[in-house]
Amino acid sequence: AQTVTQSQPEMSVQEAETVTLSCTYDTSESDYYLFWYKQPPSRQMILVIRQEAYKQQNATENRFSVNFQKAAKSFSLKISDSQLGDAAMYFCAYQGPGTASKLTFGTGTRLQVTL
Amino acid sequence: DTGVSQNPRHKITKRGQNVTFRCDPISEHNRLYWYRQTLGQGPEFLTYFQNEAQLEKSRLLSDRFSAERPKGSFSTLEIQRTEQGDSAMYLCASSYDYLPRYEQYFGPGTRLTVT
């Protein structure tokens, strides 16, 4: 079974600084997708960024970028120029091949942004 | 596009009672997922519908849980004879075949408290 591990329960970053959240996963598949979702307090989960395993180029969305290391099964999220609105729980998620497309989530990292 | 909606947002019930939650997906989305999220954990997959067909159920979904999606539109999740261990946030997500890798959009969740 696929597993997703987030080893940092909490992280803190100062406004305007850069922070990296870690994620590792385990799978025997070669075709899969990885996601980072953001869950603000008492608000719904939203997609931050997506990475296709067959793509070597790391995904980037504005201030958010990933470092995808397929051989190491590592998928970290870098947030540049951190803003107060970035404070949230961040979940790394794996989606395997096939049509079911269910997500397997890690336990999350709580990000605090300080002034 | 009004997003995924879930009702009720909060439900408090006594142990042994039955509860039913409703999810309204984004209107053109044919795929619908239910997840359960307990405190300090990431969401865990419960079940998945493609149109009106329930195609996959997790082992987490005991016999006391049942989900339906009549006519492939809204979905209901019923828990019979609730137990304290059922206390959690129940999340619904929807997606569409032609979105990148069935990208899932989440609702705000229904928080269940069993006393």
Interface residues (C-beta under 8 A of the other chain):
Chain A: V4 Q6 Y33 Y37 R43 Q44 M45 I46 L47 R50 E52 F91 A93 Q95 T99 A100 S101 K102 L103 T104 F105 G106 T107 G108
Chain B: G3 V4 R31 Y33 Y35 G40 Q41 G42 P43 E44 F45 Y48 Q50 L55 E56 L91 S95 P100 R101 Y102 E103 Q104 Y105 F106 G107 P108 G109
